[in-house]
Amino acid sequence: MKNSVALFLMLAVAIWAHGQPTDRRDTVPIVPRSSWEAQPAKPFKQHVPVQITVHHEGGKRLMPSDDARQRLNNIQRWCMGPDRNWADIPYHLLIAADGTVYEGRNPLTMGETNTDYDPTGHLLICFLGNYNEQQLDEKLLQVLIDLLVDSCIKYKISPTAISTHRDHSQQTACPGEDIYAYFKSGYVVDEVKERMDN
């Protein structure tokens, strides 16, 4: 009987661990949800990230001196409110204009979208602001690349599985022309590959 219980517990742990990040490379600090006074998330579908999709919020411009925490709070309230009735803020990680990275929804909870693609298996990284109207500086570009490397290692995702929102839906120009240019040229994926190989 004891052996059966031990075997069951080992099997349960193995199943749980399959969906958990294993290796870690935390070069980019992630500021917790509590810092922006996030509301508790509602229950939603679970998944395991197998690819990474980059977004921008696409609303008003957000400058480094602007209050990113208030913007996060506003986005979450709107997304969980009657207009969307979603489970939480839709993105897993959010990058402010000063390079700070904030925790969004649990990465093992599927994101949500207002466009015609299925975000199951997508780790959603979002820039706050509108990158049709503002530009990445060198610092933000490096934060993105480091965050992508960290995430690829944590979730065992190939750099070739990094893309942008517009690669999955013709209904959007997200993540904005400025960010998309770095993906269209291959620069971002090439940099992630190079850093993972070193």
C-alpha positions as a Markdown table, in Angstrom:
| # | Residue | x | y | z |
|---|---|---|---|---|
| 1 | Met | 0.0 | 0.0 | 0.0 |
| 2 | Lys | 2.8 | 2.4 | 0.9 |
| 3 | Asn | 4.5 | 1.7 | -2.4 |
| 4 | Ser | 1.3 | 2.4 | -4.3 |
| 5 | Val | 0.9 | 5.8 | -2.6 |
| 6 | Ala | 4.5 | 6.7 | -3.2 |
| 7 | Leu | 4.2 | 5.7 | -6.9 |
| 8 | Phe | 1.0 | 7.8 | -7.2 |
| 9 | Leu | 2.7 | 10.8 | -5.6 |
| 10 | Met | 5.8 | 10.5 | -7.9 |
| 11 | Leu | 3.5 | 10.3 | -11.0 |
| 12 | Ala | 1.5 | 13.3 | -9.8 |
| 13 | Val | 4.6 | 15.4 | -9.3 |
| 14 | Ala | 6.0 | 14.3 | -12.7 |
| 15 | Ile | 2.7 | 15.4 | -14.5 |
| 16 | Trp | 2.7 | 18.7 | -12.6 |
| 17 | Ala | 6.4 | 19.4 | -13.4 |
| 18 | His | 5.9 | 18.8 | -17.1 |
| 19 | Gly | 4.1 | 22.2 | -17.3 |
| 20 | Gln | 6.5 | 24.0 | -15.0 |
| 21 | Pro | 9.5 | 26.0 | -16.1 |
| 22 | Thr | 12.7 | 24.0 | -15.5 |
| 23 | Asp | 15.9 | 25.9 | -16.4 |
| 24 | Arg | 16.0 | 29.5 | -15.3 |
| 25 | Arg | 17.9 | 32.5 | -16.5 |
| 26 | Asp | 16.4 | 35.5 | -14.8 |
| 27 | Thr | 18.4 | 38.4 | -16.2 |
| 28 | Val | 15.4 | 40.7 | -16.4 |
| 29 | Pro | 13.7 | 41.5 | -13.0 |
| 30 | Ile | 9.9 | 41.0 | -13.1 |
| 31 | Val | 7.9 | 43.4 | -10.9 |
| 32 | Pro | 5.0 | 41.6 | -9.3 |
| 33 | Arg | 1.3 | 42.1 | -9.8 |
| 34 | Ser | 1.0 | 43.5 | -6.3 |
| 35 | Ser | 3.0 | 46.6 | -7.3 |
| 36 | Trp | 0.3 | 47.7 | -9.7 |
| 37 | Glu | -2.5 | 46.6 | -7.3 |
| 38 | Ala | -3.8 | 44.0 | -9.7 |
| 39 | Gln | -7.3 | 42.5 | -9.1 |
| 40 | Pro | -7.4 | 38.8 | -8.5 |
| 41 | Ala | -7.7 | 36.9 | -11.8 |
| 42 | Lys | -10.8 | 34.9 | -12.6 |
| 43 | Pro | -10.4 | 31.1 | -13.3 |
| 44 | Phe | -9.6 | 30.5 | -17.0 |
| 45 | Lys | -8.1 | 27.9 | -19.3 |
| 46 | Gln | -4.7 | 26.5 | -18.5 |
| 47 | His | -1.9 | 25.9 | -21.1 |
| 48 | Val | 1.8 | 25.3 | -21.5 |
| 49 | Pro | 3.7 | 28.1 | -23.4 |
| 50 | Val | 5.2 | 26.6 | -26.6 |
| 51 | Gln | 5.7 | 29.9 | -28.5 |
| 52 | Ile | 6.1 | 33.6 | -27.7 |
| 53 | Thr | 4.1 | 36.4 | -29.3 |
| 54 | Val | 5.0 | 40.1 | -29.0 |
| 55 | His | 2.3 | 42.8 | -28.8 |
| 56 | His | 1.9 | 46.5 | -28.1 |
| 57 | Glu | -1.0 | 47.8 | -26.1 |
| 58 | Gly | -1.8 | 50.2 | -29.0 |
| 59 | Gly | -3.6 | 52.8 | -27.0 |
| 60 | Lys | -2.1 | 56.2 | -26.1 |
| 61 | Arg | 1.6 | 56.8 | -26.2 |
| 62 | Leu | 3.3 | 56.0 | -22.9 |
| 63 | Met | 6.5 | 57.9 | -22.0 |
| 64 | Pro | 9.2 | 56.8 | -19.5 |
| 65 | Ser | 7.9 | 59.5 | -17.1 |
| 66 | Asp | 4.3 | 58.3 | -17.3 |
| 67 | Asp | 2.7 | 56.1 | -14.6 |
| 68 | Ala | 2.9 | 52.6 | -16.0 |
| 69 | Arg | 1.3 | 51.1 | -12.9 |
| 70 | Gln | -1.8 | 53.2 | -13.4 |
| 71 | Arg | -1.9 | 52.2 | -17.1 |
| 72 | Leu | -1.7 | 48.5 | -16.1 |
| 73 | Asn | -4.5 | 49.0 | -13.6 |
| 74 | Asn | -6.7 | 50.7 | -16.2 |
| 75 | Ile | -6.1 | 48.0 | -18.8 |
| 76 | Gln | -7.0 | 45.3 | -16.4 |
| 77 | Arg | -10.2 | 47.0 | -15.2 |
| 78 | Trp | -11.3 | 47.6 | -18.7 |
| 79 | Cys | -10.5 | 44.0 | -19.8 |
| 80 | Met | -12.3 | 42.5 | -16.8 |
| 81 | Gly | -15.2 | 44.9 | -17.1 |
| 82 | Pro | -18.4 | 44.7 | -19.1 |
| 83 | Asp | -16.7 | 45.6 | -22.4 |
| 84 | Arg | -14.6 | 42.4 | -22.5 |
| 85 | Asn | -15.5 | 40.3 | -19.4 |
| 86 | Trp | -12.1 | 38.6 | -19.6 |
| 87 | Ala | -10.4 | 36.7 | -16.8 |
| 88 | Asp | -7.5 | 39.1 | -16.3 |
| 89 | Ile | -5.2 | 41.5 | -18.1 |
| 90 | Pro | -4.7 | 39.6 | -21.3 |
| 91 | Tyr | -0.8 | 39.6 | -21.4 |
| 92 | His | 1.7 | 37.6 | -19.3 |
| 93 | Leu | 4.5 | 40.1 | -19.2 |
| 94 | Leu | 4.3 | 43.8 | -19.9 |
| 95 | Ile | 7.2 | 46.2 | -20.7 |
| 96 | Ala | 6.9 | 49.9 | -19.7 |
| 97 | Ala | 8.6 | 52.7 | -21.6 |
| 98 | Asp | 11.3 | 53.0 | -19.0 |
| 99 | Gly | 12.2 | 49.3 | -19.5 |
| 100 | Thr | 10.5 | 48.0 | -16.3 |
| 101 | Val | 8.9 | 44.6 | -16.9 |
| 102 | Tyr | 5.7 | 43.9 | -15.0 |
| 103 | Glu | 4.0 | 40.6 | -14.2 |
| 104 | Gly | 0.6 | 40.2 | -15.9 |
| 105 | Arg | -1.5 | 37.0 | -15.9 |
| 106 | Asn | 0.0 | 33.7 | -14.9 |
| 107 | Pro | 2.1 | 32.3 | -17.8 |
| 108 | Leu | 0.3 | 28.9 | -17.4 |
| 109 | Thr | -3.1 | 30.6 | -18.0 |
| 110 | Met | -4.0 | 31.1 | -21.6 |
| 111 | Gly | -4.1 | 34.8 | -22.8 |
| 112 | Glu | -7.1 | 36.4 | -24.4 |
| 113 | Thr | -7.5 | 38.4 | -27.6 |
| 114 | Asn | -10.0 | 40.5 | -29.5 |
| 115 | Thr | -8.7 | 39.2 | -32.9 |
| 116 | Asp | -9.0 | 36.0 | -34.9 |
| 117 | Tyr | -6.2 | 33.8 | -33.5 |
| 118 | Asp | -6.1 | 31.2 | -30.8 |
| 119 | Pro | -3.6 | 32.2 | -28.1 |
| 120 | Thr | -3.4 | 28.7 | -26.6 |
| 121 | Gly | 0.3 | 28.0 | -26.1 |
| 122 | His | 1.4 | 31.6 | -26.6 |
| 123 | Leu | 3.4 | 33.4 | -24.0 |
| 124 | Leu | 2.2 | 37.0 | -24.6 |
| 125 | Ile | 4.7 | 39.8 | -24.1 |
| 126 | Cys | 3.3 | 43.3 | -24.5 |
| 127 | Phe | 4.8 | 46.8 | -24.7 |
| 128 | Leu | 2.7 | 49.4 | -23.0 |
| 129 | Gly | 2.1 | 52.4 | -25.3 |
| 130 | Asn | 1.6 | 52.7 | -29.1 |
| 131 | Tyr | 4.6 | 51.8 | -31.3 |
| 132 | Asn | 2.9 | 53.2 | -34.4 |
| 133 | Glu | 3.6 | 56.5 | -32.7 |
| 134 | Gln | 6.6 | 56.0 | -30.5 |
| 135 | Gln | 9.9 | 54.2 | -31.0 |
| 136 | Leu | 12.0 | 51.6 | -29.2 |
| 137 | Asp | 15.3 | 52.9 | -27.9 |
| 138 | Glu | 18.3 | 50.7 | -27.5 |
| 139 | Lys | 17.5 | 50.0 | -23.8 |
| 140 | Leu | 14.0 | 48.8 | -24.6 |
| 141 | Leu | 15.3 | 46.6 | -27.5 |
| 142 | Gln | 17.8 | 45.0 | -25.2 |
| 143 | Val | 15.2 | 44.4 | -22.4 |
| 144 | Leu | 13.0 | 42.7 | -25.0 |
| 145 | Ile | 15.8 | 40.5 | -26.3 |
| 146 | Asp | 16.9 | 39.5 | -22.7 |
| 147 | Leu | 13.3 | 38.8 | -21.8 |
| 148 | Leu | 12.9 | 36.6 | -24.8 |
| 149 | Val | 16.1 | 34.7 | -24.0 |
| 150 | Asp | 14.9 | 34.2 | -20.4 |
| 151 | Ser | 11.5 | 33.0 | -21.5 |
| 152 | Cys | 12.8 | 30.7 | -24.2 |
| 153 | Ile | 15.1 | 29.0 | -21.6 |
| 154 | Lys | 12.4 | 28.8 | -18.9 |
| 155 | Tyr | 9.8 | 27.3 | -21.1 |
| 156 | Lys | 12.0 | 25.4 | -23.5 |
| 157 | Ile | 10.8 | 27.4 | -26.5 |
| 158 | Ser | 12.8 | 27.6 | -29.7 |
| 159 | Pro | 13.7 | 31.2 | -30.9 |
| 160 | Thr | 12.1 | 30.2 | -34.2 |
| 161 | Ala | 8.8 | 30.2 | -32.3 |
| 162 | Ile | 9.0 | 33.9 | -31.5 |
| 163 | Ser | 6.6 | 36.1 | -33.6 |
| 164 | Thr | 4.3 | 39.1 | -33.3 |
| 165 | His | 0.6 | 39.5 | -33.1 |
| 166 | Arg | 0.2 | 40.5 | -36.7 |
| 167 | Asp | 1.9 | 37.3 | -37.8 |
| 168 | His | -1.2 | 35.4 | -36.5 |
| 169 | Ser | -4.0 | 37.8 | -37.5 |
| 170 | Gln | -4.7 | 40.1 | -40.4 |
| 171 | Gln | -7.0 | 42.1 | -38.2 |
| 172 | Thr | -4.2 | 44.0 | -36.5 |
| 173 | Ala | -1.0 | 46.0 | -37.1 |
| 174 | Cys | 0.2 | 45.1 | -33.6 |
| 175 | Pro | 2.9 | 45.4 | -32.3 |
| 176 | Gly | 3.2 | 48.7 | -34.2 |
| 177 | Glu | 5.5 | 49.5 | -37.2 |
| 178 | Asp | 8.5 | 50.4 | -35.1 |
| 179 | Ile | 8.6 | 47.1 | -33.2 |
| 180 | Tyr | 7.6 | 45.0 | -36.2 |
| 181 | Ala | 10.5 | 46.3 | -38.2 |
| 182 | Tyr | 12.9 | 44.5 | -35.9 |
| 183 | Phe | 11.1 | 41.2 | -36.4 |
| 184 | Lys | 10.6 | 41.7 | -40.2 |
| 185 | Ser | 14.3 | 42.1 | -40.6 |
| 186 | Gly | 15.0 | 39.0 | -38.5 |
| 187 | Tyr | 17.1 | 41.1 | -36.0 |
| 188 | Val | 15.3 | 40.0 | -32.8 |
| 189 | Val | 15.2 | 36.3 | -33.5 |
| 190 | Asp | 18.8 | 36.3 | -34.7 |
| 191 | Glu | 19.9 | 38.1 | -31.5 |
| 192 | Val | 18.0 | 35.7 | -29.3 |
| 193 | Lys | 19.5 | 32.7 | -31.1 |
| 194 | Glu | 23.0 | 34.1 | -30.8 |
| 195 | Arg | 22.7 | 34.7 | -27.1 |
| 196 | Met | 21.2 | 31.3 | -26.4 |
| 197 | Asp | 24.1 | 29.7 | -28.3 |
| 198 | Asn | 26.7 | 31.5 | -26.1 |
